[in-house]
Amino acid sequence: MDTDRAGLRERKKRETRIALSWAAIRLTVERGFDHVRIEDIAAEAGVSTRTFSNYFGSKGEAIVARHHDRACAIAAALRDRPAGEPIWEAITHAALDGFALGEPVPSGQAADESWVEGLRLMVAEPALQGEFQKAGAAAEAEFALAVAERTGTDVNRDVYPRLVAGVVGAAVNVVTQQWLVADPRPSLEDVLRDVFGRLAAGLPEPR
C-alpha cells in the first residue's frame, strides 16, 4: 500500500510538472515571453504560485523543461534498446520514442501557422538561451552515460560517449528547427528519420 501511494505521488508530481511546463509554453507562444508572469502560468495549470516554485525557479526554466525531459527520455529509451542493435539504429529508435508525443503542440491543438510562428519566436527568445544551453548540457551528460553503458566505454576516459551525446543534442535541435521552418511542413517523424539517417550513414555529401 505504501508503495502504491508513493507511486501515485510520483505520478502526480510528474503530471504537475508537465502541466506547468505546457502552460508556460502555451502562454509564451500566445502572448510572448515578456507578457507572461509566473502567476499566469500557475493559474493556467490550476495550481498556486507556491506550487510553481516547488518545481521551477523561473518561467524560463518551466518553458525549457519539456526540452530537457524529452532529451532525458531519449537517453532512457536508448538504455532499453536490444543489446545487439547497431548504435545509430538504437539511437534513431530512441529518438523516435523521445518524440513519441509528436509535434510540439499541446494535446488537442493543431499546429497552425500562428502556433508555429509563436514557437519560432519562443525558441529564438534571447532571455531563454541560457536556460536552453543549461538544459542541453544536462541532457547531453545523461545521454553520454547511456552511450557509455551501451558501448562499454568510460565517459571520463573515452571521447566517444560525449562526442555521440553532443552530436545527438545538435541533431535534436536541428530536427525541431527544420520542422519549424520547412515549407511545406513535413511530419516531425519524417524530419527525425532524415536527420538521424544521415548521421547513421556518416553524413555523406548531398547528391
Secondary structure, DSSP 8 states (H G I E B T S, - for coil): -HHHHHHHHHHHHHHHHHHHHHHHHHHHHHH-GGG--HHHHHHHHTS-HHHHHHH-SSHHHHHHHHHHHHHHHHHHHHHHS-TTS-HHHHHHHHHHHHTTT-SSS-TT----HHHHHHHHHHHH-GGGHHHHHHHHHHHHHHHHHHHHHHHT--TTT-SHHHHHHHHHHHHHHHHHHHHHH-SS---HHHHHHHHHHHHHTT-----
